[in-house]
Amino acid sequence: MTVSKMTWRPQYRSSKFRHVFGKAASKESCYDGVPITRSVQDNNFCAVNPRFLAVITECAGGGAFLVLSIHHTGKVDPHHPRVSGHRGNVLDIKWNPFNDYCIASCSEDTTVKVWEIPPHGVLKNLTVPWKELQGHSRRVGLIEWHPTANNILLSTAYDYQIMIWNLDCHEQVIKNPVRTISLHTDVVLSMSFNTDGSLLATTCKDRKVRLIDPHSGNMLQEGNCKTHKASKVLILGNMKMLLTTGTSRWNHRQISLWDQDDLSAPLLQENLDGSSGVLFPFYDPDTHMLYIAGKGDGNMRYYEISSEKPYIHYLTDYRSSLPQKGMGVMPKRGLDVSSCEVFRFYKLVTIKSLIEPLSMIVPRRSESYQEDIYPMTASNKPALTAEEWLSGINKGQMLMSLKPGSREAEPYPELNKGMGNSLDSCRSQSKPGALQLAYIQDQLGTKDGNDRVQAGDDSGRTPVSNGEDLGLCSPPRTENELRLKFHKQQEEIRRLRELLQQRDVRVKQLELEIKNIKNSQSQTSLTDLP
């Protein structure tokens, strides 16, 4: 009989994200003096895109939320205008992924409202929504945009219904959803789409995890684990797995991983700690990194997900003494690729009325664009229209590159003429010159956007975020910042003058061509005469 000798070999797993670290913004780059809501709802209360930051605020009478320019850091004016059209407390807000000037909000007043934000922010109180959705009978707790179809919005309320709305219609008040999903026996706690929007995962207060076909409203899978009470759910991109966060039978906070095709039992369960706050999961399908942030915690854990056992690989955690109430997440197209930033949170610190940006950075010595950590990512262009999706079509996300200069600047969308926020009602703290310059740039940007792309001009970008307008930045605080802005404005003026000169030359060329054509036509007509 032969005896096989076992050799012990250390298992080292190479990963380019092993040393990712969290970097909190300086005090000057935070948003101070924000009256964050005291609601006990287990939501993020914050929504971010590359242009605006929205946060639900505490107010007396009705519900409101604040919309700030992403660069308007520092002390926030306590009398800053708000979006305040709801009659009850606002419970959730979400930006449209395909329109940086469109945001949806839901409230205790049983309605969902969709707002058009002016290009330069909310300069006076906004009370008239673009669309109002009336269909729920109790307070609406969650809303979610479809990831690939334009103007498709989902909402769920304490009436246990999930309603699907089509915003591509002429009515300002929409009372009939295109589809109502009535599969739940209790309050829906969270919703998550897969990347192409063909599957919807939900968690419910009845402890069950459901996988639903949003086209038909039929339930595809249902999971119920007695040792895990799920509160939040995420579909992990195209990995055919679901992740839920919740509590164990002994009230320990835990995460569970499920096979998308079999929800009878979880693939993996891991207890984290004995705290009581809800765990918010965030997943980056580009880097396969999972971030777990607890409500009321100061720390944040992050992991790397793989398709093979043990599936979840712990990397490290970020520790802070400031507890978070909620977290906003910047889309990938708004990150600073020059500093190897792969994820950015906006942390709501209620005890200090503070919103603190937190960047997750891959340490690299080179300052050039790191293509291996920035694959093609989801863009701000829809893959389907609302009608196409409602007809039963599914399509993957439109992708874009984050490499500077590889994408063209999006022109401002045409806003409804009925929206009443004019540029004349500027706040006293805003910089009038910067707003006027930005307004001129916006007007010219819609005309010469193609010329700008052909010339490869990057003069309108800031070093903080790709493709941002100078006019939306906060006022300069130091002499160097003022000098830098002055030089940038001078460069912009010079570029516009050159553009005008080129157009003048082109006009003269066309006039000469027209004159030559007319002369040739007159000569031919003379020769044709007998």
VEXROKOL-759727 format. One record per residue (C-alpha): y, x, z. Coordinates in steps of 0.2 Angstrom, whole numbers, plus 5000, padded with zeros to 4 digits. Layout:
! residues N
+------+------+------+
:   yy :   xx :   zz :
+------+------+------+
:    Y :    X :    Z :
...
+------+------+------+
This chain:
! residues 530
+------+------+------+
:   yy :   xx :   zz :
+------+------+------+
: 5000 : 5000 : 5000 :
: 5017 : 5007 : 4995 :
: 5032 : 5005 : 5006 :
: 5048 : 5002 : 4998 :
: 5062 : 5011 : 5007 :
: 5079 : 5001 : 5007 :
: 5094 : 5012 : 5004 :
: 5111 : 5006 : 5011 :
: 5125 : 5006 : 4999 :
: 5143 : 5001 : 5003 :
: 5149 : 4987 : 4993 :
: 5166 : 4991 : 4986 :
: 5175 : 4978 : 4975 :
: 5188 : 4985 : 4964 :
: 5203 : 4973 : 4962 :
: 5221 : 4976 : 4955 :
: 5227 : 4963 : 4968 :
: 5219 : 4971 : 4983 :
: 5236 : 4978 : 4989 :
: 5247 : 4963 : 4985 :
: 5260 : 4961 : 4999 :
: 5273 : 4948 : 5004 :
: 5291 : 4952 : 5003 :
: 5304 : 4940 : 5012 :
: 5321 : 4939 : 5004 :
: 5336 : 4946 : 5013 :
: 5347 : 4935 : 5023 :
: 5360 : 4935 : 5009 :
: 5347 : 4928 : 4997 :
: 5341 : 4914 : 5008 :
: 5348 : 4896 : 5008 :
: 5356 : 4894 : 5025 :
: 5362 : 4878 : 5034 :
: 5350 : 4866 : 5025 :
: 5347 : 4850 : 5035 :
: 5328 : 4849 : 5032 :
: 5320 : 4832 : 5034 :
: 5311 : 4829 : 5051 :
: 5298 : 4818 : 5042 :
: 5280 : 4820 : 5049 :
: 5272 : 4817 : 5031 :
: 5260 : 4832 : 5026 :
: 5270 : 4836 : 5010 :
: 5279 : 4852 : 5004 :
: 5296 : 4843 : 5005 :
: 5303 : 4856 : 4992 :
: 5302 : 4858 : 4973 :
: 5308 : 4873 : 4963 :
: 5310 : 4877 : 4945 :
: 5319 : 4892 : 4936 :
: 5335 : 4883 : 4937 :
: 5336 : 4872 : 4953 :
: 5329 : 4871 : 4971 :
: 5327 : 4853 : 4978 :
: 5323 : 4850 : 4996 :
: 5322 : 4833 : 5005 :
: 5335 : 4832 : 5019 :
: 5338 : 4823 : 5035 :
: 5351 : 4809 : 5033 :
: 5356 : 4793 : 5041 :
: 5353 : 4777 : 5032 :
: 5342 : 4778 : 5016 :
: 5334 : 4794 : 5010 :
: 5341 : 4808 : 5000 :
: 5337 : 4826 : 4994 :
: 5348 : 4841 : 4990 :
: 5348 : 4850 : 4973 :
: 5355 : 4867 : 4973 :
: 5357 : 4880 : 4959 :
: 5343 : 4893 : 4961 :
: 5356 : 4907 : 4963 :
: 5367 : 4897 : 4975 :
: 5361 : 4907 : 4990 :
: 5370 : 4910 : 5007 :
: 5378 : 4896 : 5017 :
: 5376 : 4879 : 5010 :
: 5391 : 4867 : 5011 :
: 5386 : 4853 : 5024 :
: 5395 : 4841 : 5013 :
: 5386 : 4846 : 4997 :
: 5383 : 4831 : 4986 :
: 5366 : 4824 : 4986 :
: 5354 : 4813 : 4976 :
: 5354 : 4797 : 4987 :
: 5348 : 4782 : 4978 :
: 5333 : 4777 : 4989 :
: 5334 : 4764 : 5003 :
: 5321 : 4773 : 5014 :
: 5316 : 4790 : 5018 :
: 5311 : 4801 : 5003 :
: 5293 : 4807 : 5006 :
: 5289 : 4818 : 4990 :
: 5299 : 4826 : 4976 :
: 5292 : 4835 : 4960 :
: 5301 : 4843 : 4945 :
: 5295 : 4838 : 4928 :
: 5286 : 4854 : 4921 :
: 5293 : 4851 : 4904 :
: 5311 : 4847 : 4908 :
: 5320 : 4858 : 4921 :
: 5334 : 4844 : 4923 :
: 5322 : 4830 : 4927 :
: 5315 : 4827 : 4944 :
: 5305 : 4812 : 4952 :
: 5305 : 4806 : 4970 :
: 5296 : 4793 : 4980 :
: 5301 : 4784 : 4996 :
: 5296 : 4773 : 5010 :
: 5306 : 4759 : 5000 :
: 5290 : 4757 : 4989 :
: 5298 : 4764 : 4973 :
: 5297 : 4780 : 4963 :
: 5313 : 4785 : 4955 :
: 5316 : 4798 : 4941 :
: 5333 : 4807 : 4940 :
: 5342 : 4817 : 4927 :
: 5351 : 4832 : 4935 :
: 5367 : 4838 : 4925 :
: 5366 : 4856 : 4918 :
: 5377 : 4862 : 4932 :
: 5370 : 4854 : 4946 :
: 5374 : 4839 : 4957 :
: 5393 : 4839 : 4958 :
: 5395 : 4822 : 4966 :
: 5383 : 4810 : 4974 :
: 5370 : 4804 : 4962 :
: 5364 : 4786 : 4966 :
: 5359 : 4779 : 4949 :
: 5342 : 4785 : 4943 :
: 5336 : 4787 : 4925 :
: 5320 : 4777 : 4928 :
: 5315 : 4766 : 4943 :
: 5296 : 4763 : 4945 :
: 5292 : 4747 : 4954 :
: 5273 : 4742 : 4957 :
: 5268 : 4748 : 4974 :
: 5268 : 4736 : 4989 :
: 5269 : 4749 : 5002 :
: 5278 : 4766 : 5005 :
: 5274 : 4779 : 4991 :
: 5268 : 4795 : 4999 :
: 5263 : 4807 : 4984 :
: 5268 : 4809 : 4966 :
: 5261 : 4821 : 4952 :
: 5266 : 4825 : 4934 :
: 5253 : 4827 : 4921 :
: 5251 : 4845 : 4917 :
: 5250 : 4843 : 4898 :
: 5256 : 4826 : 4892 :
: 5275 : 4823 : 4892 :
: 5283 : 4809 : 4903 :
: 5266 : 4804 : 4912 :
: 5268 : 4802 : 4930 :
: 5256 : 4797 : 4944 :
: 5260 : 4790 : 4961 :
: 5250 : 4784 : 4976 :
: 5255 : 4774 : 4991 :
: 5249 : 4767 : 5007 :
: 5242 : 4752 : 4997 :
: 5228 : 4764 : 4992 :
: 5232 : 4763 : 4974 :
: 5235 : 4777 : 4961 :
: 5247 : 4771 : 4947 :
: 5249 : 4780 : 4931 :
: 5267 : 4777 : 4923 :
: 5273 : 4780 : 4905 :
: 5291 : 4785 : 4905 :
: 5293 : 4785 : 4886 :
: 5300 : 4767 : 4886 :
: 5317 : 4759 : 4884 :
: 5317 : 4750 : 4901 :
: 5327 : 4757 : 4915 :
: 5316 : 4748 : 4928 :
: 5297 : 4749 : 4924 :
: 5287 : 4736 : 4934 :
: 5270 : 4738 : 4925 :
: 5260 : 4754 : 4926 :
: 5249 : 4759 : 4911 :
: 5234 : 4760 : 4923 :
: 5230 : 4757 : 4941 :
: 5216 : 4766 : 4949 :
: 5208 : 4756 : 4964 :
: 5194 : 4767 : 4970 :
: 5200 : 4772 : 4987 :
: 5197 : 4763 : 5003 :
: 5211 : 4772 : 5013 :
: 5227 : 4782 : 5011 :
: 5226 : 4796 : 4997 :
: 5230 : 4812 : 5005 :
: 5232 : 4823 : 4990 :
: 5229 : 4824 : 4971 :
: 5226 : 4838 : 4959 :
: 5224 : 4839 : 4940 :
: 5213 : 4852 : 4931 :
: 5222 : 4863 : 4918 :
: 5221 : 4851 : 4903 :
: 5223 : 4835 : 4913 :
: 5206 : 4827 : 4909 :
: 5201 : 4827 : 4927 :
: 5209 : 4821 : 4943 :
: 5203 : 4826 : 4960 :
: 5208 : 4817 : 4976 :
: 5205 : 4818 : 4995 :
: 5206 : 4802 : 5005 :
: 5208 : 4798 : 5024 :
: 5190 : 4791 : 5023 :
: 5184 : 4809 : 5022 :
: 5178 : 4808 : 5004 :
: 5182 : 4820 : 4989 :
: 5183 : 4810 : 4972 :
: 5183 : 4817 : 4954 :
: 5191 : 4804 : 4943 :
: 5193 : 4802 : 4924 :
: 5212 : 4797 : 4923 :
: 5210 : 4790 : 4906 :
: 5198 : 4776 : 4911 :
: 5200 : 4776 : 4930 :
: 5182 : 4778 : 4932 :
: 5174 : 4789 : 4946 :
: 5164 : 4804 : 4940 :
: 5159 : 4812 : 4956 :
: 5160 : 4808 : 4975 :
: 5157 : 4820 : 4989 :
: 5156 : 4817 : 5008 :
: 5152 : 4831 : 5019 :
: 5150 : 4826 : 5038 :
: 5155 : 4843 : 5044 :
: 5171 : 4844 : 5034 :
: 5186 : 4832 : 5034 :
: 5196 : 4836 : 5019 :
: 5215 : 4834 : 5018 :
: 5221 : 4844 : 5003 :
: 5212 : 4847 : 4987 :
: 5214 : 4859 : 4972 :
: 5205 : 4861 : 4955 :
: 5204 : 4879 : 4953 :
: 5209 : 4881 : 4935 :
: 5195 : 4882 : 4922 :
: 5182 : 4889 : 4935 :
: 5174 : 4872 : 4937 :
: 5176 : 4873 : 4956 :
: 5186 : 4863 : 4968 :
: 5194 : 4869 : 4984 :
: 5198 : 4858 : 4999 :
: 5206 : 4862 : 5016 :
: 5203 : 4852 : 5031 :
: 5195 : 4853 : 5048 :
: 5177 : 4855 : 5054 :
: 5168 : 4844 : 5066 :
: 5174 : 4854 : 5080 :
: 5192 : 4853 : 5074 :
: 5193 : 4871 : 5067 :
: 5203 : 4873 : 5052 :
: 5192 : 4877 : 5037 :
: 5192 : 4879 : 5018 :
: 5177 : 4872 : 5008 :
: 5172 : 4877 : 4990 :
: 5164 : 4864 : 4979 :
: 5155 : 4864 : 4962 :
: 5164 : 4852 : 4950 :
: 5148 : 4846 : 4943 :
: 5140 : 4842 : 4960 :
: 5150 : 4836 : 4975 :
: 5134 : 4832 : 4986 :
: 5137 : 4848 : 4997 :
: 5150 : 4862 : 4997 :
: 5146 : 4879 : 4990 :
: 5154 : 4888 : 5004 :
: 5163 : 4884 : 5020 :
: 5174 : 4896 : 5030 :
: 5182 : 4892 : 5047 :
: 5199 : 4900 : 5049 :
: 5206 : 4896 : 5066 :
: 5208 : 4883 : 5079 :
: 5226 : 4878 : 5075 :
: 5231 : 4860 : 5072 :
: 5243 : 4861 : 5057 :
: 5238 : 4855 : 5039 :
: 5233 : 4869 : 5027 :
: 5242 : 4870 : 5011 :
: 5232 : 4878 : 4997 :
: 5241 : 4886 : 4982 :
: 5231 : 4893 : 4967 :
: 5237 : 4905 : 4953 :
: 5225 : 4903 : 4938 :
: 5232 : 4918 : 4930 :
: 5227 : 4930 : 4943 :
: 5214 : 4920 : 4952 :
: 5223 : 4921 : 4968 :
: 5222 : 4908 : 4982 :
: 5236 : 4907 : 4995 :
: 5233 : 4897 : 5011 :
: 5248 : 4892 : 5021 :
: 5247 : 4882 : 5037 :
: 5260 : 4869 : 5042 :
: 5269 : 4876 : 5058 :
: 5262 : 4893 : 5055 :
: 5271 : 4909 : 5052 :
: 5257 : 4918 : 5043 :
: 5249 : 4915 : 5026 :
: 5232 : 4921 : 5020 :
: 5228 : 4925 : 5002 :
: 5211 : 4928 : 4993 :
: 5204 : 4931 : 4976 :
: 5192 : 4919 : 4968 :
: 5177 : 4924 : 4958 :
: 5164 : 4914 : 4949 :
: 5150 : 4923 : 4957 :
: 5144 : 4923 : 4976 :
: 5152 : 4925 : 4988 :
: 5166 : 4916 : 4977 :
: 5180 : 4919 : 4990 :
: 5186 : 4937 : 4993 :
: 5199 : 4939 : 5007 :
: 5213 : 4951 : 5003 :
: 5225 : 4951 : 5017 :
: 5238 : 4940 : 5025 :
: 5257 : 4939 : 5027 :
: 5264 : 4938 : 5045 :
: 5280 : 4931 : 5050 :
: 5288 : 4924 : 5066 :
: 5296 : 4910 : 5057 :
: 5285 : 4894 : 5056 :
: 5285 : 4885 : 5039 :
: 5286 : 4866 : 5038 :
: 5283 : 4866 : 5019 :
: 5283 : 4877 : 5004 :
: 5290 : 4876 : 4987 :
: 5282 : 4886 : 4972 :
: 5292 : 4894 : 4958 :
: 5283 : 4892 : 4941 :
: 5277 : 4908 : 4933 :
: 5291 : 4908 : 4920 :
: 5304 : 4910 : 4934 :
: 5297 : 4926 : 4942 :
: 5305 : 4943 : 4941 :
: 5292 : 4953 : 4931 :
: 5302 : 4969 : 4932 :
: 5297 : 4970 : 4951 :
: 5279 : 4965 : 4948 :
: 5281 : 4948 : 4956 :
: 5266 : 4937 : 4954 :
: 5270 : 4922 : 4965 :
: 5285 : 4916 : 4974 :
: 5286 : 4904 : 4988 :
: 5301 : 4895 : 4996 :
: 5298 : 4893 : 5014 :
: 5306 : 4879 : 5024 :
: 5310 : 4885 : 5041 :
: 5316 : 4869 : 5051 :
: 5321 : 4878 : 5067 :
: 5334 : 4888 : 5058 :
: 5339 : 4876 : 5044 :
: 5334 : 4890 : 5032 :
: 5325 : 4891 : 5016 :
: 5318 : 4908 : 5014 :
: 5311 : 4915 : 4997 :
: 5295 : 4925 : 4999 :
: 5289 : 4935 : 4984 :
: 5271 : 4941 : 4982 :
: 5272 : 4958 : 4974 :
: 5259 : 4970 : 4966 :
: 5264 : 4988 : 4970 :
: 5266 : 4998 : 4954 :
: 5276 : 5014 : 4952 :
: 5280 : 5010 : 4933 :
: 5295 : 4999 : 4930 :
: 5289 : 4994 : 4913 :
: 5281 : 4977 : 4910 :
: 5264 : 4976 : 4917 :
: 5254 : 4966 : 4904 :
: 5237 : 4967 : 4914 :
: 5245 : 4956 : 4928 :
: 5254 : 4944 : 4917 :
: 5242 : 4936 : 4905 :
: 5248 : 4921 : 4894 :
: 5253 : 4907 : 4906 :
: 5258 : 4889 : 4905 :
: 5275 : 4886 : 4896 :
: 5288 : 4872 : 4898 :
: 5282 : 4864 : 4882 :
: 5271 : 4849 : 4882 :
: 5254 : 4849 : 4872 :
: 5254 : 4830 : 4870 :
: 5266 : 4815 : 4869 :
: 5263 : 4801 : 4881 :
: 5256 : 4790 : 4868 :
: 5243 : 4803 : 4862 :
: 5237 : 4805 : 4880 :
: 5236 : 4787 : 4883 :
: 5225 : 4785 : 4867 :
: 5212 : 4796 : 4875 :
: 5216 : 4814 : 4868 :
: 5215 : 4829 : 4879 :
: 5223 : 4846 : 4875 :
: 5225 : 4862 : 4884 :
: 5242 : 4869 : 4890 :
: 5254 : 4877 : 4878 :
: 5255 : 4895 : 4883 :
: 5269 : 4908 : 4883 :
: 5271 : 4927 : 4887 :
: 5282 : 4932 : 4901 :
: 5287 : 4948 : 4893 :
: 5306 : 4949 : 4892 :
: 5313 : 4945 : 4875 :
: 5297 : 4937 : 4869 :
: 5303 : 4919 : 4872 :
: 5318 : 4910 : 4866 :
: 5330 : 4902 : 4878 :
: 5328 : 4883 : 4879 :
: 5344 : 4873 : 4875 :
: 5350 : 4860 : 4887 :
: 5342 : 4843 : 4884 :
: 5354 : 4829 : 4880 :
: 5356 : 4819 : 4896 :
: 5359 : 4800 : 4896 :
: 5377 : 4796 : 4894 :
: 5376 : 4783 : 4908 :
: 5373 : 4797 : 4921 :
: 5389 : 4798 : 4931 :
: 5391 : 4817 : 4936 :
: 5405 : 4824 : 4927 :
: 5411 : 4842 : 4927 :
: 5428 : 4837 : 4933 :
: 5422 : 4834 : 4951 :
: 5418 : 4852 : 4955 :
: 5415 : 4857 : 4973 :
: 5429 : 4867 : 4982 :
: 5416 : 4881 : 4985 :
: 5410 : 4882 : 4967 :
: 5418 : 4895 : 4955 :
: 5429 : 4886 : 4942 :
: 5429 : 4900 : 4930 :
: 5411 : 4903 : 4931 :
: 5407 : 4884 : 4928 :
: 5419 : 4884 : 4913 :
: 5411 : 4899 : 4906 :
: 5394 : 4892 : 4908 :
: 5400 : 4876 : 4900 :
: 5406 : 4885 : 4885 :
: 5390 : 4895 : 4884 :
: 5380 : 4879 : 4885 :
: 5390 : 4871 : 4870 :
: 5388 : 4887 : 4860 :
: 5370 : 4889 : 4865 :
: 5364 : 4873 : 4856 :
: 5372 : 4879 : 4840 :
: 5368 : 4897 : 4839 :
: 5352 : 4898 : 4849 :
: 5342 : 4904 : 4833 :
: 5355 : 4918 : 4830 :
: 5353 : 4923 : 4848 :
: 5334 : 4925 : 4846 :
: 5335 : 4934 : 4830 :
: 5348 : 4946 : 4837 :
: 5336 : 4949 : 4852 :
: 5351 : 4947 : 4864 :
: 5347 : 4948 : 4883 :
: 5365 : 4948 : 4889 :
: 5364 : 4931 : 4897 :
: 5350 : 4936 : 4908 :
: 5351 : 4941 : 4926 :
: 5340 : 4954 : 4934 :
: 5334 : 4942 : 4946 :
: 5326 : 4929 : 4935 :
: 5322 : 4929 : 4916 :
: 5332 : 4918 : 4905 :
: 5345 : 4912 : 4917 :
: 5363 : 4908 : 4914 :
: 5377 : 4918 : 4921 :
: 5387 : 4902 : 4925 :
: 5374 : 4896 : 4937 :
: 5375 : 4911 : 4948 :
: 5383 : 4911 : 4965 :
: 5401 : 4918 : 4966 :
: 5402 : 4937 : 4968 :
: 5402 : 4944 : 4986 :
: 5406 : 4962 : 4983 :
: 5418 : 4972 : 4971 :
: 5403 : 4979 : 4962 :
: 5396 : 4962 : 4958 :
: 5413 : 4956 : 4952 :
: 5414 : 4971 : 4941 :
: 5397 : 4968 : 4934 :
: 5401 : 4950 : 4931 :
: 5417 : 4955 : 4922 :
: 5408 : 4967 : 4911 :
: 5395 : 4954 : 4906 :
: 5408 : 4941 : 4902 :
: 5417 : 4954 : 4891 :
: 5401 : 4958 : 4882 :
: 5398 : 4939 : 4879 :
: 5416 : 4937 : 4872 :
: 5413 : 4952 : 4861 :
: 5397 : 4945 : 4855 :
: 5404 : 4928 : 4851 :
: 5418 : 4936 : 4842 :
: 5406 : 4945 : 4831 :
: 5397 : 4929 : 4828 :
: 5412 : 4921 : 4822 :
: 5417 : 4935 : 4811 :
: 5399 : 4934 : 4803 :
: 5401 : 4915 : 4800 :
: 5418 : 4918 : 4792 :
: 5411 : 4930 : 4780 :
: 5397 : 4918 : 4777 :
: 5409 : 4904 : 4773 :
: 5419 : 4915 : 4761 :
: 5403 : 4920 : 4752 :
: 5398 : 4902 : 4750 :
: 5416 : 4898 : 4744 :
: 5414 : 4911 : 4731 :
: 5397 : 4905 : 4725 :
: 5404 : 4887 : 4724 :
: 5418 : 4894 : 4713 :
: 5407 : 4904 : 4702 :
: 5395 : 4889 : 4699 :
: 5410 : 4878 : 4695 :
: 5417 : 4891 : 4683 :
: 5400 : 4893 : 4674 :
: 5398 : 4874 : 4673 :
: 5416 : 4872 : 4665 :
: 5412 : 4886 : 4652 :
: 5395 : 4878 : 4647 :
: 5404 : 4861 : 4645 :
: 5417 : 4870 : 4634 :
: 5404 : 4878 : 4623 :
: 5395 : 4862 : 4621 :
: 5410 : 4853 : 4613 :
: 5409 : 4852 : 4594 :
+------+------+------+
